[in-house]
Amino acid sequence: MVDVVETETVPKPTVAGWFFVTKGDEREPIGMRIIETPTDVGRFVNRDARVRFTAYVPPR
């Protein structure tokens, strides 16, 4: 399941292994990107098929 959030700024993503994670309160402009992150990194790393994702997309 993916929750879609339309926004002009996103939590600053960092690369953890081969995927993005968001930590802290620092934000940056999204520009023309789509950033998708797992909501629970631990479950994602353990390959839980039921983990949810958040997709940050630019507003229309």
C-alpha positions in Angstrom: 0.0 0.0 0.0 1.3 3.5 -0.9 0.1 6.7 0.7 0.5 9.6 -1.7 1.3 13.1 -0.3 1.2 16.1 -2.6 3.7 18.7 -1.3 6.2 21.3 -2.3 8.7 20.3 0.3 9.7 16.9 1.5 11.6 15.6 4.5 15.2 15.5 3.4 15.9 12.0 2.1 19.1 10.1 2.6 20.3 6.9 1.0 20.4 3.8 3.3 21.8 0.9 1.3 19.8 1.1 -1.9 16.6 2.9 -0.8 15.6 6.3 0.6 14.8 7.0 4.2 13.6 10.3 5.8 14.8 11.4 9.2 14.6 14.5 11.3 12.8 17.8 10.6 15.0 19.1 7.8 13.0 19.7 4.6 13.9 20.5 1.0 12.0 21.4 -2.2 10.6 18.4 -4.1 11.1 20.0 -7.6 10.0 17.5 -10.2 10.9 14.4 -8.2 8.8 11.6 -6.8 10.3 10.3 -3.6 9.0 7.0 -2.1 10.1 5.8 1.3 9.0 2.9 3.6 7.1 4.0 6.6 8.8 1.3 8.8 12.4 0.8 7.7 12.9 -2.2 10.0 10.0 -4.1 8.5 11.1 -3.1 5.0 14.7 -4.4 5.7 13.2 -7.7 7.0 11.2 -8.0 3.7 7.8 -7.7 5.2 5.4 -7.7 2.2 2.8 -5.7 4.2 5.0 -2.7 4.9 3.5 0.6 3.8 5.2 3.3 1.7 4.8 7.1 1.5 5.2 8.6 -2.0 5.9 12.4 -2.0 4.9 14.0 -5.3 4.8 17.6 -6.5 1.5 19.3 -6.4 -0.5 19.5 -9.7 
